[in-house]
Amino acid sequence: MDKVLIFLFLVLLSSTLGHSQIDTCLNPTPKHILKSQYLGEERECWVRLPLRYNSEESYPVMYVFDAEWRLGLISHIVYDMGGNKKIPKHIVVGIPHVDWQNKRGVDLTFSETRNEYDGTPVDSAAYNSTNAGGGEQFYQYLVKELMPLIDSVYATDGQNILVGHSYGGYFNSFILGRDHPFQALQIYDPSIWYNRGEAIKAIKSDLAKDKQLNVFITYQPEPAYHSTKIKELIELLGHYEGIDLGYREYKDETHNSLYLISFLDGIKHLYKNWKKED
C-alpha cells in the first residue's frame, strides 16, 4: 500500500512540474552596465529571456521604457503569451532611467516645453536642463550603444519593438519618421501636448510616404488639450499607407491605469496576422 501511495505521489509531482515549465520563468534577469559616450555616464539595462531560450534560435526584441515600473508587468505577459504560442517568443529589454522620479524627462524629451498638459503656459523655470531636453543624446545611446550590445550578446532576429507611455510615447512619436531600427512602436497616452505638439512637426518633417511601420496609439479623453493633440497625431498617420495604424480611446481609464490594457490591445494589433508555430 505504501508503495502504491509513493508511486501516485511521484506521478502527481512529475505532472505538476511538467505543467509549471510553461507558467514559471526559470531564467534570471541579466543586468548589463554600459559606459555611454553619448550620455557621459554609466547606464543599466535589464533583460528577460523567453521560455526555453535557445541561442541557436533567434527572437524579436521588445524594448520597454520605465523598466523600474513596467518591466515585470510586460515581461510576465510576454513570457506567458509566448510560452502558450499566442505570440512569438520575445527577448524583453527593460530600460531604466537614472533618478526616475526627477530626471526621466531628461531622457525622453527633446526640448524644454513652455506649456503644460492642459495647454496652459509655463515659465522657463518649470522645464530646464535638469529635467528635460536630453532626448537626442538618449536616442543615440539607445540605437548606437544599447541595441548593438543586445544584438551582440543575445540571439536576436532583427525585429525590434519599442514600448513607451506618456513621455515615452512622446519620444516614440518624435522619432517615428526617422530611419530608426524599430519595426513597431507602441505609443500609450503620449505627451503630444509637449511643446505645442512638436512631435507632430517632427513627423511631418521626417516621415517618408513609403515608410513601413506598425504603430499602436492609446489615449484617455481628458484633459481636452492632451487628447486633441493625440487625435491630431492619429489623423496625420492615417494619411500614410505604409503605416499599419491601430488606436484606442479608453474613457474609463486614467493616464496610468490604461497601460495594461494598452499593452494587451497593442500586442493584438501587432500580431493580428501572426500564425503560431507548430
C-alpha positions as CSV (number, residue, x, y, z in Angstrom):
1,M,0.0,0.0,0.0
2,D,2.8,2.4,0.9
3,K,4.5,1.7,-2.5
4,V,1.3,2.5,-4.3
5,L,1.0,5.8,-2.5
6,I,4.6,6.7,-3.2
7,F,4.1,5.8,-6.9
8,L,0.9,8.0,-7.1
9,F,2.7,10.9,-5.4
10,L,5.6,10.7,-7.9
11,V,3.2,10.7,-10.8
12,L,1.4,13.7,-9.5
13,L,4.7,15.5,-8.8
14,S,6.0,14.9,-12.3
15,S,2.8,16.1,-13.8
16,T,2.8,19.3,-11.8
17,L,6.4,20.0,-12.6
18,G,5.7,19.4,-16.3
19,H,2.9,21.9,-16.5
20,S,4.8,24.5,-14.4
21,Q,7.5,24.9,-17.0
22,I,5.2,26.9,-19.2
23,D,4.0,29.2,-16.4
24,T,7.1,29.7,-14.3
25,C,10.1,31.7,-15.5
26,L,13.2,29.9,-14.6
27,N,15.5,32.5,-16.1
28,P,17.2,35.2,-14.0
29,T,17.2,38.8,-15.1
30,P,20.7,39.6,-16.5
31,K,21.8,43.1,-15.9
32,H,24.2,44.9,-18.2
33,I,26.1,48.1,-17.4
34,L,27.1,50.4,-20.3
35,K,29.5,53.3,-20.2
36,S,27.8,55.6,-22.6
37,Q,29.7,58.1,-24.6
38,Y,26.6,59.9,-25.6
39,L,25.2,60.3,-22.0
40,G,28.6,60.7,-20.3
41,E,27.7,58.2,-17.6
42,E,27.1,54.5,-16.9
43,R,23.6,53.1,-17.6
44,E,22.0,49.8,-16.9
45,C,19.6,47.6,-18.9
46,W,17.7,44.6,-17.6
47,V,16.9,41.6,-19.8
48,R,14.2,38.9,-19.6
49,L,14.5,35.8,-21.8
50,P,11.7,33.7,-23.2
51,L,10.7,30.3,-22.2
52,R,13.4,27.7,-23.1
53,Y,15.6,30.4,-24.6
54,N,17.9,28.8,-27.2
55,S,20.9,30.7,-28.5
56,E,20.7,28.6,-31.7
57,E,17.3,30.2,-32.5
58,S,16.5,33.9,-32.9
59,Y,13.9,36.2,-31.3
60,P,12.4,39.6,-31.7
61,V,13.3,42.1,-29.1
62,M,10.9,44.3,-27.1
63,Y,12.4,47.4,-25.6
64,V,10.5,48.9,-22.6
65,F,10.9,52.3,-21.2
66,D,10.4,52.9,-17.4
67,A,11.7,49.5,-16.5
68,E,11.6,50.3,-12.8
69,W,7.9,50.2,-13.1
70,R,6.9,48.3,-16.2
71,L,9.4,45.5,-16.9
72,G,8.0,43.0,-14.5
73,L,4.5,43.5,-15.8
74,I,5.4,43.4,-19.5
75,S,7.9,40.5,-19.3
76,H,5.5,38.2,-17.5
77,I,2.7,38.8,-20.0
78,V,5.1,38.3,-23.0
79,Y,6.6,35.2,-21.3
80,D,3.2,33.7,-20.8
81,M,1.8,34.5,-24.2
82,G,4.9,33.4,-26.0
83,G,5.1,30.2,-24.0
84,N,1.5,29.4,-24.9
85,K,2.1,30.3,-28.6
86,K,-0.3,33.3,-28.7
87,I,2.6,35.5,-30.0
88,P,6.2,34.8,-30.9
89,K,8.6,34.4,-28.0
90,H,10.5,37.6,-27.3
91,I,13.6,38.9,-25.5
92,V,12.4,41.8,-23.4
93,V,14.8,44.6,-22.5
94,G,13.9,46.9,-19.7
95,I,15.4,50.4,-19.9
96,P,15.6,52.2,-16.5
97,H,16.2,55.9,-16.1
98,V,18.6,57.5,-13.7
99,D,16.7,59.1,-10.9
100,W,13.3,58.0,-12.4
101,Q,11.2,60.5,-10.4
102,N,13.2,63.6,-11.3
103,K,15.3,63.0,-14.4
104,R,13.3,60.6,-16.5
105,G,12.2,63.7,-18.5
106,V,15.8,64.4,-19.5
107,D,16.0,61.1,-21.3
108,L,12.6,61.2,-23.0
109,T,12.1,64.8,-24.2
110,F,13.8,66.7,-26.9
111,S,13.3,70.2,-25.7
112,E,12.1,72.3,-22.8
113,T,8.4,72.8,-23.1
114,R,6.7,76.2,-22.4
115,N,3.2,74.7,-21.9
116,E,1.6,72.0,-19.7
117,Y,-0.6,69.0,-20.5
118,D,-3.7,71.1,-20.4
119,G,-2.2,73.8,-22.7
120,T,-1.6,76.4,-20.1
121,P,1.8,78.3,-20.4
122,V,4.7,77.8,-18.0
123,D,7.8,79.8,-17.5
124,S,11.4,78.7,-18.2
125,A,11.9,77.7,-14.6
126,A,9.5,74.8,-14.8
127,Y,11.3,72.9,-17.5
128,N,15.1,73.2,-17.9
129,S,18.2,71.1,-18.4
130,T,17.8,69.4,-15.0
131,N,14.5,67.7,-16.0
132,A,14.1,68.0,-19.8
133,G,15.6,68.2,-23.2
134,G,18.2,65.3,-23.4
135,G,16.2,63.1,-25.8
136,E,18.7,63.4,-28.7
137,Q,21.6,62.1,-26.6
138,F,19.4,59.3,-25.2
139,Y,18.2,58.4,-28.7
140,Q,21.8,58.0,-29.8
141,Y,22.6,55.9,-26.7
142,L,19.6,53.7,-27.5
143,V,20.3,52.9,-31.1
144,K,24.1,53.1,-31.2
145,E,25.1,51.6,-27.8
146,L,22.3,49.7,-26.1
147,M,20.8,47.9,-29.1
148,P,24.1,46.8,-30.6
149,L,25.0,45.4,-27.2
150,I,21.8,43.4,-27.0
151,D,22.4,42.1,-30.6
152,S,25.9,41.1,-29.8
153,V,25.0,39.1,-26.6
154,Y,21.7,37.6,-27.4
155,A,20.1,35.7,-30.3
156,T,18.1,38.5,-31.9
157,D,16.3,38.3,-35.3
158,G,16.4,42.0,-36.3
159,Q,12.8,42.7,-35.3
160,N,12.6,45.4,-32.7
161,I,9.6,46.9,-30.8
162,L,9.7,50.0,-28.7
163,V,7.1,50.5,-25.9
164,G,6.6,53.9,-24.5
165,H,4.0,55.6,-22.2
166,S,3.4,59.3,-21.5
167,Y,6.8,60.9,-22.1
168,G,7.9,57.6,-23.6
169,G,5.0,57.8,-26.0
170,Y,6.1,61.3,-27.0
171,F,9.6,60.0,-27.5
172,N,8.3,57.2,-29.8
173,S,6.2,59.7,-31.7
174,F,9.1,62.2,-32.1
175,I,11.4,59.6,-33.7
176,L,8.7,57.9,-35.7
177,G,9.7,59.4,-39.0
178,R,13.5,58.8,-38.5
179,D,15.5,56.0,-40.1
180,H,15.4,54.1,-36.8
181,P,15.8,50.3,-36.2
182,F,12.3,49.6,-34.9
183,Q,9.6,47.9,-36.9
184,A,6.9,48.6,-34.4
185,L,6.2,51.5,-32.0
186,Q,3.7,51.2,-29.1
187,I,2.6,54.6,-28.0
188,Y,0.4,54.8,-24.9
189,D,-1.3,58.1,-23.8
190,P,1.6,60.0,-25.3
191,S,2.6,63.5,-24.2
192,I,1.9,65.0,-27.6
193,W,1.0,68.2,-25.8
194,Y,4.7,68.7,-25.1
195,N,6.0,72.0,-26.6
196,R,2.8,72.6,-28.5
197,G,2.9,69.3,-30.4
198,E,6.5,69.4,-31.6
199,A,6.4,65.6,-32.2
200,I,3.8,66.1,-34.9
201,K,6.0,68.7,-36.5
202,A,8.9,66.3,-36.4
203,I,6.9,63.6,-38.1
204,K,5.7,65.9,-40.9
205,S,9.3,66.8,-41.5
206,D,10.9,63.4,-41.4
207,L,8.3,60.7,-42.3
208,A,8.7,59.3,-45.8
209,K,5.5,58.4,-47.7
210,D,6.7,54.8,-48.2
211,K,7.7,54.2,-44.5
212,Q,6.6,50.8,-43.3
213,L,5.8,50.7,-39.6
214,N,3.4,49.1,-37.2
215,V,2.0,51.8,-34.8
216,F,-0.5,51.5,-32.0
217,I,-1.7,54.5,-30.0
218,T,-3.9,54.8,-27.0
219,Y,-5.3,57.7,-25.0
220,Q,-7.8,59.0,-22.5
221,P,-10.2,61.8,-23.3
222,E,-9.1,64.2,-20.5
223,P,-7.8,66.8,-20.4
224,A,-9.1,68.1,-23.7
225,Y,-5.8,69.7,-25.0
226,H,-4.0,66.5,-24.3
227,S,-6.4,64.3,-26.2
228,T,-6.8,66.8,-29.0
229,K,-3.1,66.7,-29.8
230,I,-3.1,62.8,-29.8
231,K,-6.1,62.9,-32.2
232,E,-4.1,65.2,-34.5
233,L,-1.3,62.6,-34.4
234,I,-3.7,59.8,-35.3
235,E,-5.2,61.8,-38.1
236,L,-1.8,62.6,-39.5
237,L,-0.6,59.0,-39.5
238,G,-3.8,57.9,-41.2
239,H,-2.7,59.5,-44.4
240,Y,0.4,57.3,-44.7
241,E,-0.4,54.0,-46.4
242,G,2.7,52.2,-45.1
243,I,1.8,52.8,-41.5
244,D,-0.2,49.9,-40.1
245,L,-2.1,52.1,-37.6
246,G,-4.2,51.0,-34.7
247,Y,-5.6,53.2,-31.9
248,R,-8.0,53.1,-28.9
249,E,-9.6,55.6,-26.6
250,Y,-10.2,54.4,-23.1
251,K,-12.9,56.6,-21.5
252,D,-12.9,54.7,-18.2
253,E,-9.2,54.6,-17.6
254,T,-6.7,57.0,-16.1
255,H,-3.3,58.1,-17.5
256,N,-1.6,55.3,-15.7
257,S,-4.3,52.6,-15.5
258,L,-4.6,52.4,-19.3
259,Y,-1.1,51.0,-19.6
260,L,-2.0,47.3,-19.1
261,I,-5.0,47.3,-21.4
262,S,-3.0,49.3,-23.9
263,F,-0.3,46.7,-24.0
264,L,-2.8,43.8,-24.4
265,D,-4.6,45.6,-27.2
266,G,-1.3,46.7,-28.8
267,I,0.1,43.2,-28.9
268,K,-3.1,42.0,-30.5
269,H,-2.7,44.7,-33.2
270,L,0.9,43.9,-33.8
271,Y,0.4,40.2,-34.1
272,K,-3.1,40.1,-35.7
273,N,-1.8,38.2,-38.7
274,W,0.8,36.0,-36.9
275,K,0.5,32.3,-37.4
276,K,1.5,30.3,-34.4
277,E,4.4,27.8,-34.7
278,D,3.7,24.1,-34.8
